[in-house]
Amino acid sequence: MTPTPRTTSTARTDIPKVPLLEALRALVDGRSVRIDMLSRLQRMHDERGPIVAQHTGLFQMVNLFGPDANRFVLLDRDRIFSSRKPWMLIMGRIFPNGLLLRDGDEHKLHRKIMHEAFTTPALRNYLERMNPMIARGLDPWRGEGFLAFRAFKELTLDIAASIFVGVALGPETRRMNGVFEDLVAASMSRLRLPIPGLEFQRGLRGRAFMIDYFRKLIPQRRAGNGDDMFSRLCRAQSEEGARFTDADVIDHMVFLMMAAHDTTTSTLTSMTYELARHPEWQERLRDESRALGKTAIDFDDLEKLPALGWVMKETLRRYPPLPVIPRIATNDFEWGGYRVKAGAMVVASPIHTHHMPEWWPEPQRFDPERFTPARAEDERHTHSWVPFGGGAHLCIGYRFAEVQVKSILHQMLLRHRWSAAADYRMPVQQAPISKPLDGLPLRLERA
C-alpha cells in the first residue's frame, strides 16, 4: 500500500534516488525504456519504495507510485501541479494550447466551453454518422498477414476527418490523414530541429497546413449549423457567453484529432490482440453482439454489451495508451514524509498502478471478469484504474472513445473472426503511447 500524503515539519529532502549512472543509461538508451517502461518502473518501486527521484540533466524527476499517489497528483486539490509545463516540453511546438496544455482557470473555462461538443446528444449524432463509415471500412478486411494497427489507424483517421471536421471521404481526407501522421511522428521525435527532410520539419509543415486549413473554414462554420465537432466548437459558448477565438478553435481541433485517433487506435489494436490470444473471449463477445440483433449499435446499446465493456477495461488496464502522466510542481510539497521542491517533474504511472498485485491479483493475466459487478476490482480504490487520467484533466473525450471502440468492435465481431500464430506475442512499445512494433499481423476470416 502506498502512503497517504501528509504534512510534517520533519519531512526529509533525501528522497530515494536512482543512481546517476543508471539514470544516464536510461536517458541514452531511450528506445529500450519506451519498449518496456513497466519493468523499469517496477524495479524502481521494488528497490526504492513509493517515491523515487532521478536526475534527467534538465531537472529532477520524481516518480510517485500507487493509487494514493495518483489521487494526490491528479486531483491536485491544492493546485500544486502544472500540466501545461511538462506537455509543452514534450509536444508544445506541434500541439500547443490543446486542452491538456492549459492550466488553472484558463483550462477550466476552455473545458466548460468544449463540453458542448461532448454532450450526450452530440455523441448520439457522432455514432449515427460513424456507423456507416465503420461498415464500409471493415468490409474489405480479410486474409493472412493483415496488419491490424495500420488498418485501425486508417479507419480512425477517416472517422476523425468526417466526425470532427465534416470532410467527406476522398482526396482531402487522405491529405489530412497524411498530415496528421506527420504531426504525431514529429511530436515524438527525439531530434527536434527544423531540418528539411526530417520528421520534425514535416510536422511543423503539417501544423502550418492545418492552421491555414481550419482558419479558412471558421467563418462559414460559425455562421452555419453543422453537427461535426469543428462546427460545434466554432459556435460553442459557456453559460456566461464566453466563446473560443479562431486561434483557440484551431489549437483544440488539431490536438483533439491527434488525441482521439491515436489513443483509440492503440486501444483497438490491444483489444484485438487479446481477443486473438483468447478465442473463448472473442466467441463470448461475438455471441453477445449477435444476441443484440443489430448490425450496428445505437447509443442506448452501449450498456447492453457488458462483456465488451469488461474486455475494453481490462485492455486499458494492461495497455494504458498513456503509461505515465507528467506534471511539474509549481510549489514545494510533501508526500510520504518527503519534501519535493518546486520545479520538479512529478510523474504518476498508470501502467505501474495497473500491474500492482496488491490491487490486481495476477496482474499479468488477461482477466476481463475483474470488472464484473461480482468482483469489481477497479472499485477497491478511486485511482487504481486511471487510463483516462483524473481530476480536472480527466480526458474530456473518454465517452467518445468508448462509443468509437465499442461500435467498431461490435461490427468487427459480426463480420470477422481473427487469430494469431500460436506462438505469437505482440511486441509492444509502451511509451510514449502503447502500440505494436510489428503492426500486429493477424489472420482474418469471415465470421
C-alpha positions in Angstrom: 0.0 0.0 0.0 1.3 3.5 -0.8 1.4 6.1 2.0 -1.1 8.9 2.0 0.3 12.5 1.7 0.9 14.2 5.0 2.4 17.4 6.1 5.0 17.4 8.8 7.8 19.6 10.0 10.2 16.6 9.9 9.8 16.0 6.2 13.0 14.9 4.6 14.6 16.0 1.3 16.8 13.0 0.8 14.3 11.2 -1.5 15.5 7.7 -2.5 17.3 8.2 -5.9 18.1 6.2 -9.0 21.9 6.1 -9.2 23.1 8.8 -11.7 24.8 6.2 -13.9 21.6 4.2 -14.2 19.6 7.4 -14.9 22.1 8.4 -17.7 22.0 4.9 -19.2 18.2 5.1 -19.4 18.4 8.6 -20.9 20.8 7.4 -23.6 19.0 4.1 -24.3 15.6 5.7 -24.6 14.3 3.1 -27.0 14.5 0.2 -24.5 12.8 2.3 -21.9 10.0 3.1 -24.4 9.6 -0.6 -25.2 9.5 -1.8 -21.6 8.8 1.1 -19.3 6.8 -1.1 -16.9 9.8 -3.3 -15.9 11.9 -0.2 -15.1 9.1 1.4 -13.1 8.5 -1.8 -11.2 12.2 -2.1 -10.4 12.4 1.5 -9.2 9.4 0.9 -6.9 10.5 -2.5 -5.6 14.1 -1.4 -4.9 13.5 2.1 -3.5 9.8 2.5 -2.5 6.8 4.6 -3.4 8.7 7.8 -4.0 11.8 7.8 -6.2 13.9 10.7 -7.6 16.2 10.7 -10.6 18.0 13.5 -12.5 17.5 13.8 -16.2 20.1 16.5 -16.7 17.5 19.3 -17.1 15.5 18.9 -13.8 14.8 16.5 -11.1 12.1 13.9 -11.9 10.2 12.4 -9.0 8.1 9.2 -9.5 5.2 8.7 -7.2 3.8 5.2 -7.2 0.4 3.7 -6.3 -3.3 4.7 -6.2 -2.9 7.2 -3.4 -0.2 9.0 -5.4 -2.4 9.0 -8.5 -5.2 10.6 -6.4 -2.9 13.2 -4.9 -1.4 14.2 -8.3 -4.4 14.0 -10.5 -7.0 15.6 -8.2 -4.4 18.3 -7.2 -6.6 19.8 -4.6 -4.0 22.4 -3.6 -3.3 23.4 -7.2 0.4 22.4 -6.9 0.9 20.9 -10.3 1.1 22.2 -13.9 0.0 20.0 -16.7 1.0 22.6 -19.3 4.7 22.9 -18.4 5.7 19.2 -19.0 3.5 18.7 -22.0 4.8 21.9 -23.6 8.3 20.4 -23.3 7.1 17.1 -24.9 4.8 18.3 -27.7 4.4 22.1 -27.4 5.8 23.0 -30.7 3.5 20.7 -32.6 0.3 20.7 -30.4 0.5 24.0 -28.3 -2.6 25.1 -26.3 -4.6 21.9 -26.6 -6.8 21.3 -23.6 -4.1 19.2 -21.9 -1.7 22.0 -22.3 -3.7 24.6 -20.2 -3.8 25.1 -16.5 -6.0 26.6 -13.8 -8.9 28.9 -14.6 -8.0 29.0 -18.3 -8.2 25.3 -18.5 -11.5 25.3 -16.6 -13.1 27.9 -18.9 -11.9 26.1 -22.1 -13.1 22.7 -20.9 -16.5 24.2 -20.0 -16.9 25.7 -23.5 -15.6 22.5 -25.1 -18.1 20.3 -23.3 -20.7 21.4 -25.9 -19.0 19.0 -28.3 -19.2 16.0 -26.0 -22.8 16.1 -24.7 -25.0 13.0 -24.9 -26.9 14.5 -27.9 -23.6 15.2 -29.7 -22.3 11.6 -29.0 -25.6 10.2 -30.3 -25.1 12.1 -33.5 -21.5 11.1 -33.9 -22.4 7.4 -33.5 -25.1 7.6 -36.1 -22.8 9.1 -38.6 -19.8 6.9 -37.9 -21.7 3.5 -38.2 -21.9 3.5 -42.0 -18.2 4.6 -42.2 -17.2 1.6 -40.0 -19.2 -0.8 -42.2 -17.5 0.5 -45.3 -14.1 0.4 -43.7 -14.4 -3.1 -42.3 -15.9 -4.8 -45.4 -12.6 -5.4 -47.3 -10.7 -6.6 -44.3 -9.6 -10.2 -44.6 -6.6 -12.5 -45.3 -3.3 -13.7 -43.9 -0.8 -11.1 -42.6 -3.5 -8.5 -42.0 -1.8 -5.6 -40.2 -4.4 -4.6 -37.6 -2.6 -1.4 -36.4 -2.3 0.2 -39.8 -6.0 -0.7 -40.6 -7.3 0.7 -37.4 -5.2 3.9 -37.8 -6.6 4.5 -41.3 -10.2 3.8 -40.1 -10.0 6.1 -37.1 -8.3 8.9 -39.1 -11.2 8.7 -41.6 -13.7 8.8 -38.8 -11.9 11.8 -37.3 -11.8 13.7 -40.6 -15.6 13.1 -41.0 -16.9 13.4 -37.5 -14.5 16.0 -36.2 -14.1 18.2 -39.3 -17.0 17.3 -41.5 -14.9 16.3 -44.5 -16.3 13.7 -47.0 -14.0 10.7 -47.6 -11.8 11.3 -50.6 -8.5 13.1 -51.6 -9.0 15.8 -49.0 -9.3 13.1 -46.2 -6.2 11.3 -47.5 -4.2 14.5 -47.4 -5.4 15.3 -43.9 -4.6 11.8 -42.7 -1.0 12.1 -44.1 -0.6 15.4 -42.3 -1.7 14.0 -39.0 0.7 11.1 -39.3 3.5 13.7 -39.8 2.2 15.7 -36.8 2.2 12.6 -34.4 5.6 11.4 -35.6 7.1 14.9 -35.1 5.6 15.2 -31.6 7.5 12.0 -30.6 10.7 12.9 -32.5 13.9 12.9 -30.5 15.7 15.2 -32.9 13.6 18.4 -32.7 15.3 20.6 -35.3 13.7 22.2 -38.3 16.0 20.5 -40.8 14.4 19.8 -44.2 13.6 16.1 -44.7 13.5 15.2 -41.0 10.2 14.2 -39.4 10.2 17.2 -37.1 10.3 19.6 -40.0 7.5 17.6 -41.7 5.5 18.0 -38.5 6.0 21.8 -38.4 4.9 22.0 -42.1 1.9 19.8 -41.3 0.9 22.1 -38.5 1.1 25.2 -40.8 -1.1 23.4 -43.3 -3.8 22.6 -40.7 -3.7 26.1 -39.3 -4.3 27.5 -42.8 -7.0 24.9 -43.5 -9.0 25.5 -40.4 -8.7 29.3 -40.4 -10.3 29.5 -43.9 -13.3 27.4 -42.8 -14.0 29.1 -39.4 -16.2 31.9 -40.7 -18.7 29.7 -42.5 -18.7 27.1 -39.7 -19.5 29.8 -37.1 -22.4 31.0 -39.3 -23.7 27.5 -40.2 -25.4 24.8 -38.2 -23.1 21.8 -38.9 -23.1 19.0 -36.4 -19.4 18.0 -36.8 -17.1 18.7 -33.9 -15.3 21.6 -35.7 -18.6 23.4 -36.3 -19.8 22.8 -32.7 -16.5 24.3 -31.3 -16.9 27.3 -33.6 -20.3 28.0 -32.2 -19.8 26.8 -28.6 -20.1 29.2 -25.7 -20.3 29.0 -22.0 -23.4 29.9 -19.9 -21.8 33.3 -19.4 -21.4 33.8 -23.2 -17.6 33.1 -23.5 -16.5 31.7 -26.9 -13.4 30.4 -28.4 -11.2 32.7 -30.6 -10.2 31.5 -34.0 -6.8 30.5 -32.6 -8.4 28.6 -29.8 -10.6 26.6 -32.2 -7.6 25.7 -34.3 -5.4 24.6 -31.4 -8.2 22.5 -29.9 -9.1 20.9 -33.3 -5.5 19.9 -34.1 -5.0 18.4 -30.6 -8.3 16.6 -30.4 -7.9 14.9 -33.8 -4.4 13.7 -32.7 -5.6 12.5 -29.3 -8.8 10.9 -30.5 -7.4 8.8 -33.3 -4.1 7.8 -31.7 -5.4 6.6 -28.3 -8.4 4.8 -29.9 -6.1 3.1 -32.4 -3.9 1.9 -29.5 -6.9 0.6 -27.6 -8.5 -1.2 -30.6 -5.2 -2.8 -31.5 -4.5 -4.1 -28.0 -8.1 -5.4 -27.6 -7.9 -7.2 -31.0 -4.6 -8.8 -29.9 -6.0 -10.1 -26.6 -9.1 -11.4 -28.4 -6.9 -13.3 -30.9 -4.9 -14.8 -28.0 -8.1 -15.7 -26.1 -10.6 -17.0 -28.6 -13.0 -18.1 -25.9 -13.5 -14.4 -25.1 -13.8 -13.5 -28.8 -16.6 -16.0 -29.1 -18.3 -14.8 -26.0 -18.3 -11.2 -27.3 -19.5 -12.4 -30.7 -22.4 -14.2 -29.1 -23.2 -11.1 -27.1 -23.2 -8.9 -30.2 -25.3 -11.4 -32.2 -27.8 -11.6 -29.4 -28.3 -7.8 -29.7 -29.7 -8.4 -33.1 -28.3 -5.3 -34.8 -25.6 -4.9 -37.4 -24.7 -1.5 -35.8 -25.2 -0.3 -32.3 -27.2 2.7 -31.2 -26.1 4.9 -28.3 -28.6 3.3 -26.0 -27.0 -0.1 -26.8 -23.6 0.8 -25.2 -24.6 -0.7 -21.8 -26.2 -3.8 -23.4 -22.8 -5.2 -24.3 -21.3 -5.7 -20.7 -18.7 -8.3 -21.7 -17.4 -6.0 -24.4 -17.1 -3.3 -21.7 -15.1 -5.6 -19.4 -12.7 -6.5 -22.2 -12.2 -2.9 -23.0 -11.5 -2.0 -19.4 -9.1 -5.0 -18.9 -7.3 -4.0 -22.1 -6.9 -0.4 -20.9 -5.6 -1.8 -17.6 -2.9 -3.8 -19.3 -2.1 -1.4 -22.1 -3.0 2.1 -21.0 -2.5 4.4 -24.0 -0.5 6.9 -21.8 1.6 4.8 -19.5 2.8 7.8 -17.4 1.3 11.2 -16.6 3.7 14.1 -16.0 3.2 17.2 -14.0 5.6 20.0 -12.9 5.4 21.1 -9.3 4.9 24.9 -9.1 5.3 24.9 -5.3 7.2 22.8 -2.7 5.0 19.9 -1.4 5.3 16.9 0.9 4.5 13.3 0.2 5.0 10.3 2.4 7.3 12.1 4.7 9.5 13.7 2.0 9.7 17.2 0.7 9.7 17.8 -3.0 11.0 21.1 -4.3 9.1 23.3 -6.8 10.3 22.8 -10.3 10.5 19.0 -10.1 8.8 16.9 -12.8 6.4 14.7 -10.9 5.2 11.5 -12.6 2.2 9.4 -11.9 2.3 6.0 -13.6 -1.0 4.3 -14.6 0.9 1.4 -16.2 2.6 0.6 -12.9 -0.5 1.0 -10.7 -2.4 -1.2 -13.2 0.1 -4.0 -12.5 0.4 -3.8 -8.7 -0.5 -7.2 -7.3 -1.8 -5.5 -4.1 -4.7 -4.2 -6.2 -4.9 -6.6 -9.2 -4.3 -10.4 -8.4 -2.2 -12.0 -11.1 -1.8 -8.6 -12.9 -0.1 -10.1 -16.0 -3.1 -12.3 -16.7 -5.8 -11.1 -19.1 -8.9 -11.4 -17.0 -11.9 -9.2 -18.0 -14.0 -10.7 -15.2 -12.1 -8.4 -12.8 -14.6 -5.7 -13.9 -17.8 -7.7 -13.4 -20.1 -6.4 -10.6 -19.3 -9.6 -8.6 -15.5 -8.8 -8.4 -15.3 -5.0 -9.2 -11.5 -4.9 -8.6 -11.4 -1.4 -10.1 -13.7 -0.1 -7.3 -11.2 -1.0 -4.5 -9.7 2.4 -4.8 -10.8 5.5 -6.7 -7.5 5.8 -8.5 -6.3 2.2 -9.0 -7.6 2.2 -12.6 -6.8 5.5 -14.3 -6.3 5.0 -18.1 -8.1 8.3 -18.8 -6.3 10.3 -16.1 -8.4 12.1 -13.5 -9.3 15.3 -11.7 -9.6 18.5 -13.7 -7.7 16.9 -16.6 -9.8 13.7 -16.9 -9.9 13.0 -20.6 -12.8 15.0 -22.0 -13.2 12.5 -24.8 -13.3 9.3 -22.8 -17.0 8.8 -23.6 -16.4 9.4 -27.3 -13.6 6.8 -27.1 -16.0 4.3 -25.6 -18.5 5.0 -28.3 -16.0 4.6 -31.1 -14.2 1.5 -29.7 -17.5 -0.4 -28.9 -19.1 0.5 -32.3 -16.0 -0.7 -34.2 -15.6 -3.9 -32.2 -19.3 -4.8 -32.4 -19.3 -4.6 -36.2 -15.9 -6.4 -36.5 -17.1 -9.3 -34.3 -20.1 -9.8 -36.5 -18.1 -9.6 -39.7 -14.8 -11.2 -38.9 -13.1 -13.9 -36.9 -9.4 -13.4 -36.3 -6.4 -15.3 -34.9 -2.7 -15.0 -34.5 0.1 -17.7 -34.8 0.1 -20.0 -31.7 3.5 -18.8 -30.5 2.9 -15.1 -31.4 3.4 -12.5 -28.7 2.8 -8.9 -29.7 6.0 -6.8 -29.3 4.7 -3.6 -27.6 6.2 -0.2 -27.4 4.7 1.1 -24.1 5.7 4.7 -24.4 5.0 7.4 -25.3 1.9 5.6 -26.4 1.2 1.9 -26.4 1.4 0.3 -29.9 2.8 -2.8 -31.6 6.2 -2.7 -33.1 5.3 -5.1 -35.9 1.8 -3.7 -36.8 0.1 -6.8 -35.3 -0.2 -9.3 -38.1 -3.4 -11.4 -37.9 -5.4 -13.9 -40.0 -8.9 -12.6 -40.7 -11.8 -14.7 -41.9 -15.5 -14.1 -42.4 -17.3 -14.8 -39.2 
